[in-house]
């Protein structure tokens, strides 16, 4: 069997022997052998790998290379692809939903799926009918009954589809099919901290008035001011005065 060589280690083995020379003993090395030992990795044949793997480019890997909607079985290092139940085609490339659903027997604006080996027809979203006996068509009035959720209104578009929108003062929650909820005033009650102001038209609504700084949801520090408008009517004229009050924190 051929093996792939990563590196070669040369080992020399010597034997120390006692040699008598001129009445004296001395130890001299005696070379016994010299061999090359090889370390190996990878594979050369499929038999070098587990039965569910194959030898590819010197490595044991999964041999499955099937297409979409297909499953793979590996027996004795050989991969076998087959389409899922209800699908047909070349399992090595791709399998399509087949059988009685290919071509679609359900008619226009419909879909088909295989259930327990038999075709099941259904209408696409926004269409109604009972295919194939009753073709799928747009409803004459898609807003009756309304497909929209609570606190919504339904309108018919020029293409015949229904469109749901929230009533004034309401927000989607989470969409108009599920319904809408009343828009809440984010400043009632105010979530802001000390010396901070709240404006429902801002995002986020809490802010520190100039020239103060800080976290408006905890407290603002520095110099702040407040505007107070006062109306008086001297001599029959309506006059307004603004008072600015400053304080230091």
TORKOL-4160 file (C-alpha; in steps of 0.2 Angstrom, whole numbers, padded with zeros to 4 digits, m for minus):
249
<pt num="1" X="0000" Y="0000" Z="0000"/>
<pt num="2" X="0006" Y="0017" Z="m0005"/>
<pt num="3" X="0007" Y="0030" Z="0009"/>
<pt num="4" X="0009" Y="0049" Z="0009"/>
<pt num="5" X="0025" Y="0055" Z="0017"/>
<pt num="6" X="0026" Y="0070" Z="0028"/>
<pt num="7" X="0044" Y="0069" Z="0034"/>
<pt num="8" X="0058" Y="0056" Z="0036"/>
<pt num="9" X="0067" Y="0053" Z="0053"/>
<pt num="10" X="0084" Y="0045" Z="0051"/>
<pt num="11" X="0089" Y="0035" Z="0067"/>
<pt num="12" X="0106" Y="0028" Z="0070"/>
<pt num="13" X="0108" Y="0014" Z="0083"/>
<pt num="14" X="0125" Y="0011" Z="0091"/>
<pt num="15" X="0131" Y="m0002" Z="0104"/>
<pt num="16" X="0144" Y="0002" Z="0117"/>
<pt num="17" X="0155" Y="m0012" Z="0119"/>
<pt num="18" X="0170" Y="m0015" Z="0130"/>
<pt num="19" X="0186" Y="m0018" Z="0120"/>
<pt num="20" X="0202" Y="m0024" Z="0128"/>
<pt num="21" X="0217" Y="m0015" Z="0120"/>
<pt num="22" X="0235" Y="m0016" Z="0127"/>
<pt num="23" X="0229" Y="m0023" Z="0144"/>
<pt num="24" X="0216" Y="m0009" Z="0146"/>
<pt num="25" X="0198" Y="m0009" Z="0144"/>
<pt num="26" X="0190" Y="0005" Z="0134"/>
<pt num="27" X="0172" Y="0008" Z="0128"/>
<pt num="28" X="0170" Y="0010" Z="0109"/>
<pt num="29" X="0154" Y="0013" Z="0099"/>
<pt num="30" X="0149" Y="m0001" Z="0087"/>
<pt num="31" X="0136" Y="0004" Z="0074"/>
<pt num="32" X="0123" Y="m0009" Z="0072"/>
<pt num="33" X="0110" Y="m0002" Z="0060"/>
<pt num="34" X="0104" Y="0014" Z="0052"/>
<pt num="35" X="0085" Y="0015" Z="0047"/>
<pt num="36" X="0073" Y="0028" Z="0040"/>
<pt num="37" X="0057" Y="0029" Z="0049"/>
<pt num="38" X="0042" Y="0038" Z="0040"/>
<pt num="39" X="0027" Y="0046" Z="0048"/>
<pt num="40" X="0011" Y="0046" Z="0038"/>
<pt num="41" X="m0005" Y="0055" Z="0037"/>
<pt num="42" X="m0021" Y="0055" Z="0027"/>
<pt num="43" X="m0026" Y="0040" Z="0015"/>
<pt num="44" X="m0023" Y="0032" Z="m0001"/>
<pt num="45" X="m0038" Y="0021" Z="m0003"/>
<pt num="46" X="m0056" Y="0021" Z="0003"/>
<pt num="47" X="m0052" Y="0006" Z="0014"/>
<pt num="48" X="m0041" Y="0018" Z="0024"/>
<pt num="49" X="m0057" Y="0028" Z="0030"/>
<pt num="50" X="m0072" Y="0024" Z="0040"/>
<pt num="51" X="m0086" Y="0016" Z="0029"/>
<pt num="52" X="m0096" Y="0032" Z="0029"/>
<pt num="53" X="m0082" Y="0042" Z="0022"/>
<pt num="54" X="m0071" Y="0042" Z="0006"/>
<pt num="55" X="m0053" Y="0045" Z="0002"/>
<pt num="56" X="m0053" Y="0062" Z="m0008"/>
<pt num="57" X="m0036" Y="0070" Z="m0011"/>
<pt num="58" X="m0027" Y="0060" Z="0002"/>
<pt num="59" X="m0040" Y="0064" Z="0016"/>
<pt num="60" X="m0055" Y="0055" Z="0023"/>
<pt num="61" X="m0071" Y="0066" Z="0019"/>
<pt num="62" X="m0089" Y="0065" Z="0018"/>
<pt num="63" X="m0093" Y="0060" Z="m0001"/>
<pt num="64" X="m0111" Y="0067" Z="m0001"/>
<pt num="65" X="m0113" Y="0081" Z="m0015"/>
<pt num="66" X="m0132" Y="0081" Z="m0017"/>
<pt num="67" X="m0143" Y="0094" Z="m0024"/>
<pt num="68" X="m0157" Y="0104" Z="m0015"/>
<pt num="69" X="m0172" Y="0094" Z="m0008"/>
<pt num="70" X="m0162" Y="0078" Z="m0008"/>
<pt num="71" X="m0155" Y="0066" Z="0005"/>
<pt num="72" X="m0139" Y="0057" Z="0005"/>
<pt num="73" X="m0134" Y="0039" Z="0011"/>
<pt num="74" X="m0116" Y="0033" Z="0012"/>
<pt num="75" X="m0113" Y="0014" Z="0010"/>
<pt num="76" X="m0096" Y="0007" Z="0009"/>
<pt num="77" X="m0088" Y="0024" Z="0005"/>
<pt num="78" X="m0100" Y="0027" Z="m0009"/>
<pt num="79" X="m0113" Y="0041" Z="m0008"/>
<pt num="80" X="m0131" Y="0039" Z="m0015"/>
<pt num="81" X="m0142" Y="0054" Z="m0017"/>
<pt num="82" X="m0161" Y="0052" Z="m0019"/>
<pt num="83" X="m0175" Y="0065" Z="m0019"/>
<pt num="84" X="m0186" Y="0068" Z="m0004"/>
<pt num="85" X="m0204" Y="0061" Z="m0004"/>
<pt num="86" X="m0215" Y="0070" Z="m0016"/>
<pt num="87" X="m0201" Y="0078" Z="m0026"/>
<pt num="88" X="m0194" Y="0072" Z="m0043"/>
<pt num="89" X="m0179" Y="0077" Z="m0053"/>
<pt num="90" X="m0160" Y="0074" Z="m0053"/>
<pt num="91" X="m0155" Y="0072" Z="m0035"/>
<pt num="92" X="m0137" Y="0076" Z="m0039"/>
<pt num="93" X="m0142" Y="0094" Z="m0045"/>
<pt num="94" X="m0159" Y="0098" Z="m0038"/>
<pt num="95" X="m0176" Y="0090" Z="m0035"/>
<pt num="96" X="m0193" Y="0099" Z="m0038"/>
<pt num="97" X="m0210" Y="0096" Z="m0030"/>
<pt num="98" X="m0217" Y="0084" Z="m0042"/>
<pt num="99" X="m0229" Y="0070" Z="m0044"/>
<pt num="100" X="m0247" Y="0076" Z="m0046"/>
<pt num="101" X="m0242" Y="0094" Z="m0043"/>
<pt num="102" X="m0231" Y="0096" Z="m0058"/>
<pt num="103" X="m0238" Y="0104" Z="m0068"/>
<pt num="104" X="m0250" Y="0113" Z="m0056"/>
<pt num="105" X="m0267" Y="0105" Z="m0058"/>
<pt num="106" X="m0276" Y="0118" Z="m0047"/>
<pt num="107" X="m0279" Y="0132" Z="m0060"/>
<pt num="108" X="m0274" Y="0151" Z="m0060"/>
<pt num="109" X="m0269" Y="0160" Z="m0044"/>
<pt num="110" X="m0267" Y="0144" Z="m0034"/>
<pt num="111" X="m0254" Y="0133" Z="m0027"/>
<pt num="112" X="m0252" Y="0115" Z="m0025"/>
<pt num="113" X="m0243" Y="0104" Z="m0012"/>
<pt num="114" X="m0242" Y="0085" Z="m0009"/>
<pt num="115" X="m0250" Y="0079" Z="0007"/>
<pt num="116" X="m0249" Y="0060" Z="0010"/>
<pt num="117" X="m0245" Y="0057" Z="m0008"/>
<pt num="118" X="m0260" Y="0067" Z="m0015"/>
<pt num="119" X="m0261" Y="0084" Z="m0022"/>
<pt num="120" X="m0269" Y="0098" Z="m0011"/>
<pt num="121" X="m0275" Y="0114" Z="m0020"/>
<pt num="122" X="m0276" Y="0131" Z="m0011"/>
<pt num="123" X="m0278" Y="0149" Z="m0016"/>
<pt num="124" X="m0264" Y="0161" Z="m0016"/>
<pt num="125" X="m0265" Y="0176" Z="m0003"/>
<pt num="126" X="m0278" Y="0189" Z="m0007"/>
<pt num="127" X="m0288" Y="0177" Z="m0018"/>
<pt num="128" X="m0303" Y="0166" Z="m0014"/>
<pt num="129" X="m0311" Y="0150" Z="m0021"/>
<pt num="130" X="m0310" Y="0132" Z="m0020"/>
<pt num="131" X="m0298" Y="0125" Z="m0033"/>
<pt num="132" X="m0299" Y="0116" Z="m0044"/>
<pt num="133" X="m0318" Y="0115" Z="m0044"/>
<pt num="134" X="m0320" Y="0134" Z="m0041"/>
<pt num="135" X="m0305" Y="0144" Z="m0048"/>
<pt num="136" X="m0296" Y="0157" Z="m0037"/>
<pt num="137" X="m0301" Y="0175" Z="m0041"/>
<pt num="138" X="m0300" Y="0192" Z="m0032"/>
<pt num="139" X="m0316" Y="0194" Z="m0021"/>
<pt num="140" X="m0329" Y="0206" Z="m0028"/>
<pt num="141" X="m0327" Y="0217" Z="m0012"/>
<pt num="142" X="m0311" Y="0212" Z="m0003"/>
<pt num="143" X="m0316" Y="0223" Z="0012"/>
<pt num="144" X="m0331" Y="0213" Z="0015"/>
<pt num="145" X="m0328" Y="0205" Z="0027"/>
<pt num="146" X="m0313" Y="0216" Z="0032"/>
<pt num="147" X="m0297" Y="0207" Z="0033"/>
<pt num="148" X="m0290" Y="0221" Z="0044"/>
<pt num="149" X="m0289" Y="0221" Z="0063"/>
<pt num="150" X="m0297" Y="0232" Z="0076"/>
<pt num="151" X="m0296" Y="0251" Z="0075"/>
<pt num="152" X="m0292" Y="0250" Z="0056"/>
<pt num="153" X="m0301" Y="0255" Z="0040"/>
<pt num="154" X="m0301" Y="0245" Z="0024"/>
<pt num="155" X="m0299" Y="0253" Z="0006"/>
<pt num="156" X="m0299" Y="0244" Z="m0011"/>
<pt num="157" X="m0285" Y="0249" Z="m0022"/>
<pt num="158" X="m0285" Y="0251" Z="m0041"/>
<pt num="159" X="m0278" Y="0233" Z="m0043"/>
<pt num="160" X="m0293" Y="0226" Z="m0033"/>
<pt num="161" X="m0283" Y="0222" Z="m0018"/>
<pt num="162" X="m0288" Y="0228" Z="0000"/>
<pt num="163" X="m0277" Y="0240" Z="0010"/>
<pt num="164" X="m0278" Y="0242" Z="0029"/>
<pt num="165" X="m0274" Y="0258" Z="0038"/>
<pt num="166" X="m0275" Y="0263" Z="0056"/>
<pt num="167" X="m0288" Y="0275" Z="0061"/>
<pt num="168" X="m0283" Y="0293" Z="0065"/>
<pt num="169" X="m0274" Y="0293" Z="0082"/>
<pt num="170" X="m0269" Y="0275" Z="0082"/>
<pt num="171" X="m0253" Y="0265" Z="0078"/>
<pt num="172" X="m0250" Y="0248" Z="0071"/>
<pt num="173" X="m0248" Y="0234" Z="0084"/>
<pt num="174" X="m0238" Y="0226" Z="0076"/>
<pt num="175" X="m0247" Y="0228" Z="0059"/>
<pt num="176" X="m0264" Y="0232" Z="0052"/>
<pt num="177" X="m0269" Y="0214" Z="0050"/>
<pt num="178" X="m0267" Y="0212" Z="0069"/>
<pt num="179" X="m0274" Y="0229" Z="0073"/>
<pt num="180" X="m0270" Y="0246" Z="0079"/>
<pt num="181" X="m0269" Y="0253" Z="0097"/>
<pt num="182" X="m0272" Y="0271" Z="0102"/>
<pt num="183" X="m0258" Y="0283" Z="0101"/>
<pt num="184" X="m0252" Y="0287" Z="0119"/>
<pt num="185" X="m0246" Y="0304" Z="0125"/>
<pt num="186" X="m0228" Y="0300" Z="0130"/>
<pt num="187" X="m0228" Y="0315" Z="0141"/>
<pt num="188" X="m0244" Y="0310" Z="0152"/>
<pt num="189" X="m0238" Y="0306" Z="0164"/>
<pt num="190" X="m0220" Y="0313" Z="0161"/>
<pt num="191" X="m0206" Y="0301" Z="0162"/>
<pt num="192" X="m0193" Y="0314" Z="0163"/>
<pt num="193" X="m0182" Y="0318" Z="0177"/>
<pt num="194" X="m0179" Y="0333" Z="0188"/>
<pt num="195" X="m0178" Y="0350" Z="0179"/>
<pt num="196" X="m0181" Y="0341" Z="0162"/>
<pt num="197" X="m0194" Y="0345" Z="0150"/>
<pt num="198" X="m0206" Y="0334" Z="0140"/>
<pt num="199" X="m0211" Y="0336" Z="0122"/>
<pt num="200" X="m0222" Y="0323" Z="0114"/>
<pt num="201" X="m0216" Y="0328" Z="0096"/>
<pt num="202" X="m0198" Y="0325" Z="0100"/>
<pt num="203" X="m0189" Y="0308" Z="0100"/>
<pt num="204" X="m0185" Y="0305" Z="0113"/>
<pt num="205" X="m0198" Y="0316" Z="0122"/>
<pt num="206" X="m0187" Y="0321" Z="0137"/>
<pt num="207" X="m0173" Y="0334" Z="0135"/>
<pt num="208" X="m0163" Y="0346" Z="0146"/>
<pt num="209" X="m0168" Y="0364" Z="0142"/>
<pt num="210" X="m0153" Y="0375" Z="0137"/>
<pt num="211" X="m0141" Y="0379" Z="0145"/>
<pt num="212" X="m0143" Y="0364" Z="0157"/>
<pt num="213" X="m0135" Y="0347" Z="0154"/>
<pt num="214" X="m0137" Y="0329" Z="0160"/>
<pt num="215" X="m0148" Y="0314" Z="0158"/>
<pt num="216" X="m0166" Y="0320" Z="0155"/>
<pt num="217" X="m0173" Y="0304" Z="0162"/>
<pt num="218" X="m0164" Y="0307" Z="0179"/>
<pt num="219" X="m0160" Y="0325" Z="0181"/>
<pt num="220" X="m0153" Y="0341" Z="0173"/>
<pt num="221" X="m0140" Y="0352" Z="0181"/>
<pt num="222" X="m0134" Y="0369" Z="0178"/>
<pt num="223" X="m0144" Y="0385" Z="0174"/>
<pt num="224" X="m0161" Y="0383" Z="0168"/>
<pt num="225" X="m0175" Y="0395" Z="0164"/>
<pt num="226" X="m0194" Y="0394" Z="0163"/>
<pt num="227" X="m0205" Y="0405" Z="0152"/>
<pt num="228" X="m0221" Y="0412" Z="0160"/>
<pt num="229" X="m0234" Y="0421" Z="0149"/>
<pt num="230" X="m0246" Y="0433" Z="0158"/>
<pt num="231" X="m0260" Y="0442" Z="0149"/>
<pt num="232" X="m0267" Y="0459" Z="0155"/>
<pt num="233" X="m0280" Y="0471" Z="0148"/>
<pt num="234" X="m0276" Y="0489" Z="0153"/>
<pt num="235" X="m0286" Y="0501" Z="0144"/>
<pt num="236" X="m0296" Y="0488" Z="0135"/>
<pt num="237" X="m0280" Y="0481" Z="0126"/>
<pt num="238" X="m0275" Y="0463" Z="0127"/>
<pt num="239" X="m0257" Y="0463" Z="0131"/>
<pt num="240" X="m0246" Y="0448" Z="0135"/>
<pt num="241" X="m0230" Y="0448" Z="0145"/>
<pt num="242" X="m0217" Y="0435" Z="0146"/>
<pt num="243" X="m0207" Y="0432" Z="0162"/>
<pt num="244" X="m0191" Y="0422" Z="0162"/>
<pt num="245" X="m0186" Y="0414" Z="0178"/>
<pt num="246" X="m0168" Y="0408" Z="0180"/>
<pt num="247" X="m0161" Y="0397" Z="0194"/>
<pt num="248" X="m0145" Y="0388" Z="0197"/>
<pt num="249" X="m0143" Y="0370" Z="0202"/>
